[in-house]
C-alpha cells in the first residue's frame, strides 16, 4: 500500500472516530435532556396532583360545613317546635294532675 493510501485510510479512520465520538456525545446529551424533561414533567404532575388534592379537600370541608350548619339550624328549629308544643300542653297537663289529686 502506498503512503498516500495509508494516509487516506488513517484520515478516514480518524474522521470516523470523531463522528462516532460526536454521535456518542449527542446521544448522551439527548438522554440527559430527556431525563431532565421527564423529571420536570413528573415534578409538575406531582405539584398539580397536590394542588388538586388540596382543592378537593377544601371543597369537601366547605360542603361539610354547609351540611353541618344546615343540620344545626334544623335541630334548633325542631327543638324550638318541641318547646312550643310542650308549653302548649303544660296547662293541660297541670289541669289533669290537679284533677287527679283533687278527685282522687
Buried (B, 14 or more C-beta within 10 A) or exposed (E): EEEEEEEEEEEEEEEEEEEEEEEEEEEEEEEEEEEEEEEEEEEEEEEEEEEEEEEEEEEEEEEEEEEEEEEEEEEEEEEEEEEEEEEEEEEEEEEEEEEEEEEE
